[in-house]
Amino acid sequence: MAMIAEDAQAAPTPVKDVRHLAVGDVVDGFRLEAQMPAGGMAGFWRVSRPDVAVPLIMKIPLLRAGEDPITIVGYEMEHMILPRLSGAHVPRFIAAGPFEQPYIVMELIEGRSVRELLAETPLAPDRVAAIGAQIAFALHDIHRQHVLHLDLKPSNVFLRPNGEAVLIDYGLAHHELLPDLVAEEIDGPVGTGPYVAPEQVLRDRTDPRSDIFALGVIMYFLATGERPFGEPQRAAEWRRRLWRDPFPPRSWNPQVPPWLQEIILRCLEVDPERRYATAAQLAFDLQHPSEVALTRRAERLHRDSFLTVLLRRLRASRAAAPLRRKSVSGMLAGAPIVVAAVDLDTDAAPLANALRDAVRRVLVTDPSARLACVHVLKTARLTIDTWEDAQGRNLHLQRMIELKHWARALPIDPTRITYHVLEGSDPGAALVEYARNNQIDHLLLGARGETPLRRYLGSTSTHVVAQAPCTVTIVRAHRMAATAETDPVHAST
Amino acid sequence: MRIAVLSDIHGNREALTACLEHAGAAGADRFVFLGDYVGYGADPGFVVDSVAAHTERGAIAIRGNHDEAIEVGTNRMNDSAALAITWTRAQLNPNQRAFLSSLPLTAKEADRLYVHANVNAPAAWGYVTDLYSASRSLIAMDAHIAFCGHIHVPALYHMSATGKIASFEPVGGVEIPLSRHRRWLAVLGAVGQPRDGNPAACYAILDTDRSSITYVRVPYDLDTAARKIRAAGLPPRLADRLYEGR
């Protein structure tokens, strides 16, 4: 077919065959230090360059005449996408080779791949959740940068010594603002058998929740030592996951707690709409096991009945990928994690009401939003607190009850609202830290009236606005509201 | 090198001025004009003089079908286009008309090819509308990337080493890397009369060092451009469609 060869003809560069490179060779300024185990489509060398301090890896696609075109397309995609990604969750891009000698040099990730953990399975549930949350953070980070990984699997996830997950290999990835060369080149579904999502089987490469499905497979594997869909080799066998549900993790490993099974099976839902809307929402559940809303999924010990599966199979025979859907950025924006920071002091009641009205407006606008209701229990800086009030009540529990009472009339599904009582001597700092640790998109909090002391010291709201890594809405109580009834639950907004 | 490529200006002074200002600020150091400087808009003389001045400083300018019609007539055009050509012919001085007749149908520079309508039969003015028409250009071209306009709707077609052809709808302002392992056909939107539903002027910047293309959308003074079309007595539809981007 039409090879684009004029450049190569015009400039016949003497190229050393990549299979005959040796330690000590220098390629475009990079010194080859050591050969590393080759992958299916590329060779790897540890390399160095005097002006780069971090350890580097050179990935060289194994291009042979007549080879599967996925090799070259995978190289083209990674070359397009990797330089456009930034942050701690992707290897830093350093350089790429010219047309005549393709390669990519990137940061060598120090740490272990999740694949190395498979020998230790089943892992303890807390460890599965901690690793899963780190991978979910990494996914959310690349999704925010318009990129879907679409080949998430243990060998493509590295854990840095500080625990952060790094996602490697963007050869099958999709960037929603760039041409999808993989989709154009390959006629069938693309991915890795055990991890590929049902919609990918139907050739849809535009849904960020496909990565959430693959993460569900990884967590299932880590928690049970088993793969939920086995190891199908042929793409024709991948279709089976459209109708056949996996054995519940608890049927393999009774140590898997209901909350973890709930999370994993929700990730593995066939319909993306029934999975987590965003990786950040998944990470949120993994970080707050006691707050996970349990459904029928949590307790299951058996797969669906023969009849249910048969009906699903009949439906699946007509299944096709949707023609058009929202953009990735639109989907993330439509499913934010919203925090309401509630001041429960009795003299702040008008402000708490105004805050609830503001939260209600946000929930009406974004029906997929998750709401975390947060109260900060202020601790004295130097004394040991007893956590009991004058009547001997548990303050923590008391605040939790009041928080649920405050939120009771909000228009939100119980599975999407959670309650948290934090502790800290500085409420502003506690809120900022909470927002940072939970990938919060939008934080709403009330601002009390001005006092000379607050002017001098700076208020909690001022601190949060300046420091929080998310959108912040400051709510004030109207003067009218301050004298009105204290609980206007049915007042129109 | 950053090359600003502009197509289908169609006598729209306000749109051209806005795009040239934008390209200057974006660091463009070379200009290529893909034809159809006249027709539809109320400032053909200004546009031709501006393009001619750029060519004297080294810019490339290609001939479009509306530029050709000034010389050879309008028998293949619809009514409002033909009316606009007749009006335009009377506005241009002999120098401006001579400049239009002097323009080539295609130009090649390094591994880049420039043409107004399509690569495979540039003089027949066929549109690149879909994968099939794009494939004819992609197969015919002897270049890494070819640029054309004519259709007033931006698109980016590409062909892999195995001959697979695909289209892509570029998003304004997003830099798209141009892999050296495939051929590219960049169909530009119009500077002076966009028809993809977005009324902002459209042009593209090719960065040869980074091997990338960015389609750019530039909002401009629509009101003035439309008012001048009406004041000139041209068909009012030519003013209205600027607002619709159709």
Interface residues (C-beta under 8 A of the other chain):
Chain A: M1 A2 M3 I4 E6 D7 P69 I72 V73 Y75 E76 H79 M80 P83 P98 F99 P102 L177 L178 P179 L181 A183 E184 E185
Chain B: D111 L138 I139 D142 A143 H144 L156 H158 M159 S160 A161 T162 G163 K164 I165 A166 F168 V171 V174 I176 P177 S179 R180 H181 R182 R183
